[in-house]
Amino acid sequence: MTAAALTAATASLLFSGSGPAGAVTASGQGAVDNYVALGDSYAAGTGLPRQTDAECKRSEQSYTWWIAQTYKPAVFKDVTCSGATTRSLWNKEGSSAPQVNALSKDTDLVTVTLGGNDLGFANVLTTCVLAGMVTKEGTPCRDQLTAGGKNLDADFARLNTRIPDMLTDIKRRSPQARVVVVGYPNLFPADGSTCGSSVPLAKGDMAWLNQATDRLNLVLETAARLKQAEFVNPSSVFRGRDMCQPAANQWVNPLLPQTPGSAHPNTIGHLITAVEVYDRLSK
């Protein structure tokens, strides 16, 4: 079965309302017996329907659940959690146990999306919204966050160490697993002039935020290559489907009105991300 076939089949189920429970089986591909999903809100499906964990805001319509319902492993452990950082792999997040506890020597597939919260993603967006409500010109958010010589370089430097360490530990705990690092989509168009009141950011700040996402994805990809893991970058397939597009074309929820899913992929966005992961696993 090709990725295109998966897209058509799961999209048909989605729009008919039957959801992931009836997703297709990936016949003809390598079997998956023990799948562990690690990550933050972008993996958990925060804001989507069919929530399975109120604290971590997990959903049965996240890309991880689409993958699970496609391969139908005997064991599926979803320990993704909204707000998770790389530290959440080895430390409790709220009442949730460290995510690495879900890994075992029998695990044969791991997906992981982490890094955004290490950069203070939520706080950065809040600052940018407040700055954008004052002016849409220039880069007021970037200027505020980089005043006095501050920048994100120190945070990225930490990630340059933590992401490889993360992958090393995953490989140590699950030496037989295929490990797929899933990156982040760009949330905004290169030209922010089409954005309305639901995305109250200055045009220059949207470009700056996209550049930060690209930089994060490069860190993730570089670490994946270094540690013999695989990388999926959803940015290209999300191009033209950002939060500034008409509602029917959005794969990302807008900033306003503020909801748990604001600035996160919607159901279609997670479905398409699952297709990208499936396509990688099929190679």
N, C-alpha and C positions, 0 to 999 in steps of 0.2 A: 504494500500500500504506500502510495506517495504522500508527501506532505500536502499536496493539492487535494488529494482524496480525503485526507483527514480534515482539512479545512471545510470542504463541502459537507462532509458527513456531520461533523460536530456543529457547524453553523446551522444546518438544517434542524438538528436537535434543539439547539439553543433557541432559535426563533419559534419553534413549535411549542416551547415551554417545557420540554421533557428534561432538559439540563444534562449535567455530566453523568448522571446515573446510567444513561443509555449509550455512553460514548463507545466508539468503535474499538475493536481489538486490533492491535498492530501486528496482524498476521504477516509472516514472511520476514519479520525483523528479529533481532536477538531478543531472547526472553529476558525479562526482568523479574526476579523473585523477591528481592528485598530492597525497597526504595525508601530513602530518607531525604526529606525536603528540609533544608536549612534556610534561614534568612529573615529578612525584615518585612515591613508592611507591603513592599512591592512583590514579595513572594507569597505573603499570607492572603492577599486579596482583600485588604482592608477597605471597607465601604461597600463591598459587593453583597448581594443577597446570599441566603443560605449560610449564615455564620455558624461556625461549629465551636468557637471559643470566644466568649465575650471579652475576656481580658486581653488576649493576643489578637483579636479581631481577624480570625481565620475564616475563610469561606470555602465552600465546596465548588466555587466557580473560579478559583485561582488557577494560575497556569500549572501549579504543582498537582492539583486535583485532576486537571485535564490529562496530564501525563500519566497519573496513576490509573485513571479510568480507561486510558488507551492501552496501557501495557498490562493492567490487571495483575500486579504482583501479589504474591501470597501475603507479603508483609508490606504495609505502607505506614510510615511514621512521618507525620507532618508536625514539625516542631517550630515552624516559622512563627514569628511574633512581631507585631507592630512595635516600633521603637527599638528593636534589637540593633546592637552594634557588634563589631567583631569581638568585643569583650563578652557578649552574651553567649558566645560559643562555650566559654569556660566558666561563666558565672551565672547566677540566677538572674532572670529578668522578671521582676515582680515575684509572683509565686511559681513561675516556670523554672524547671530545672535547666542546667546548662545544656545547650543544644547538642553538644558532642556526645552526651550520654545516650542519644538515640542510635549512635553508630555502633556497628559490631563487625566482626570478621566476616559475617555472612552477607553484609550489605553489598549489593552489586551495582547500585546506582545512587548517586548523590547529586542533587542540584542545590545551588547556593547563590543567593543574592544578598550581599552585605557590603557596607561601605558608606552608603549615603548618610546614615545617622552619625557616623564617625566625623563627618564634616559639619554636623549641626544643621542638617538640611531643613528641618522644620523651622528652626529659629531664623535661618537665613531667609526663607520665604516670607515669614511674618515681617521681618525688617523690610523686605523689598515691597511688600504690599503697603505698609505704612508710608514708605518713602514715595511710592507711586501715586498715592492718594494726594500728595502735595504737588507733585509735578510729573509730567510724562516726558519731559525733556532730559537728555543726558543720561547719566548713570548715578542717580542719587543714592541708590542702595549700595552699589559697589564702592562709591566714594565714602559712605559712612562706615562700611565694614572694613575698609582698608585705610582708614584715617590713622595717622601717627605711625605709618609704616607697617600696620598689621596686614596680614594676608592669609590665604589658606595654605601657604607652603608648609607650615609646620604640621598641619593636619594631614596633608598629602604625604609628608615624610614619614609620619607614623604608619599610614596605610601601606607605604612601600615596604614596611617590615611586617606588619600584621597580616596582610593578605597572604604572602608566601608562608608565614608561620601557620596560618589557618589551614592552608592546603597541605602542608607537611603533616599536620596532626590528623587531618581527615584521611590522608593516605596511610598513615601509621595505624589508625584504628580500623580502617576498611581497605586493606591492601588490594583486594580484588575488584574494587568498585570503579566504574566509570564516574568521573567527577566533572560535572558541567557547571561552570561559573556563568551565571546569567547577569548581564549588565542592565543598565537603566536606559529608558528611552529619553530623547530630548522632549521636554514638555512644551516648548515654545517654538514658534516659527523663526526662521532667520530674520525675517522682516516682520516686526511686531505691529505694523500699521493696521492690520486687520482685526486686532484685539479690541473687544468691547469692555463694558463695565464689569463683566465677570472675571476679567484678568487685569486688575488695576496696577500694572507695572509700567515703569518707564521703558521705552523701546530699547535703550542701550543696556539696561539691566537684564532684559530677556536674552540678549546676545551673550552677555557675560555669564548668565546662569547656564546657557547651553554649552559654553566653553568649559565651564566647571564640570558638567556632566560628561563631556567628551574626555576631559582629563581623567576623571574617575574611571571611565570605561577603559582608558589606556592602561591605567594602573592594574585593573582587574585582568585585562588581556595579557599584559606582560607577565604578571605573576602566574597566570594559568599556563602560559607557554613554558615558563621556567620550571614549573613543578609538574609537567606532563599531565596537566588537566586540559579540559576543553573550554572554549569560550563562545558564548552566544551574545551578540550585540544587537539589541532590537531597534537601535536608533534609525537605521536606514529604512526598515519596513514601516516604521511609525512616521516617516517623513510625510508631511501633508495631512496628518491625522492628529495634530496637537490640539491643545485645549482652546486655541483661538479659532478653530474651524467651526463651521455651522454644526449644530448638535448632531445631525445625522452622520457627520463625517468624523466626529471626535472619537478617538480611542483613549483619550485622557480626560478626566474630569476637570472642569475649571476650578479656579481658586475660590470663587464666590458663586452662589451662597456657600458658606463654609459648612462642610459635612465631613464625616470620618474619611470619606473617599476623595476629598479635594486634592488635586495635584497627584492623583494616582491613576493608573490604568483602569478603565471600566471593564465590563465583562468581555466585550469584543477585544479590547487590548490584551487581556489575559489569554483569551483563546488564541490570538495571533502569536503571542509569545510562546504558547505551548507548541504551536506549529513550528516555530523556529527551533525550539529545543528538539522536537521530534525529528526535524530535518537533520540536525546535527547528529542525533543518535542513530540515524539511518545510514550514516556514512561509515 
